[in-house]
Amino acid sequence: MKALATALMVTATLVGMSAAHADGKTREQVQQELQAAKAAGQVTFGELDYPPATVQQTSLTRDQVQQELQAAKAAGQVTSAELDYPPKAAVSQSAGKSREQVRQELAEAKARGEYTFGELDYPPKGK
């Protein structure tokens, strides 16, 4: 029984090894791929070139980037320190209600009983 199990394991190992190396490339093909990878800068030697340097390409000029940065700063999208984190969106003063309108709405809500303070009468009974 042990001999049969051993024979099956050896056979399975040999089949697995042959399947692992069955890509069919010749030595010359592998050498050509290696030369092409070296020419493309995808292969490095030693520790000096790790990770390989990538070529960065941009479509913007320095002036365009500077203009975008100034526009982002003006819109409040750029922070300069931890105190400004997270950046707050710029609020337009023309949109929304004035302080007086908000105060008037608060006074009306208090008059109708829809405004409460504290936890004793939560939820408000005006609704």
N, C-alpha and C positions, 0 to 999 in steps of 0.2 A: 504494500500500500504506500509506503514511504517512497519507494522507487518510482511509482506511478505519479505521485504528487510532485516529486522532484523533477521528473521528466516534463510534466505539464508546465511547471513554473519556468523551466529553462526554455521551453518552446515559446511560451508567452513572452518571455523577455527578449528572445531573438526576433520574434515578430514585431514587438514594439520598437526595438532598435532599428529594424529595417524600415518601419513605417515613419520613424522620426527623421530619417535621412533620405526620404524618397522624393525630394523636390526635383531631382533630375538635372541639376546644374553641373556643368563641368568645371574643372579647375580654372580654365581660361575665362569662363563666364564670371566666376566669382572674382577673379583678379581684375577683370574689366570693371565690374561694379565697384570694387574697392578704389580703383584709380579715378573713376568718375566721382565717387563720394569725396575723395581727397581734393579733387579739382574744384568741387562745389563748396569746399570748406566745411563739410559735414563730419569729418573725421579729425580728431585731435590726438596728439601724443603727449604724454606727461600730464602734469597738473596745471601748467601755465595757461593753457587754452580752455580751461573748464570753467563755466560752460562756454561753448563757442560763441563768439561775438556775432550778433545779428546786425544786419544792415537796416537802418531805419530810414524810411523814405517818407517825406511829407509833401503835401501839395500846397501848404501855406508858406508865405514868406514871413520873415521876422516882423515886419511892420504889421501884417495882418494879425499875427498872434498878439502883438502889443495892443492893437485896437480892440480885439476880442477881450483881452484882459481888462482894459479900461472900462469897456461896456459892462463886464461882469461886476467889477467893483462898484460902478455907478448904480447897478441894479441890486446891490447888496448880496451878491451870490458868492463873494470871496471873503473868507475870514483871515485874520492875521494872527490870532492867538487863541488860546483855549477859552478865553472869556467870551469870544464871539461864536462859540460852537453850541448848538448847530446854527447855521446861518438862518436868519429870519428873512422872509420875503418882504420886499419893500411894499408898504401899504400906501395906496393912493388916498389922499385926503379928500378927493372929490367924490369917491364912491362911498356908499353907506349913509348912515344917519349922523346928524350932528349931535353934540352933547346935549343940547337943549331938547332935541326930539327924544333922545333916550330918557332923559329926566322926566319928560312929560308922560312917556309910556309907563315908567315906573310909578309915577303918581297915580295914573289911571288903574294900574294893576293893584296897587295898594287899596284904592277906593273900592274896587270890586272884590277884594279879599283874595286875590290870586297870588299875592306875594306874602311869604312868611319868612320868619327868621328863627333859626334854632331847630331843634329836633322834636319839640313837644307836639307840634301840630303838623307832622309830616305824614302823609302827603297833604297838600293844601286842600281845604274844604270848599274852595270857591268853584271848583270844576264839577 
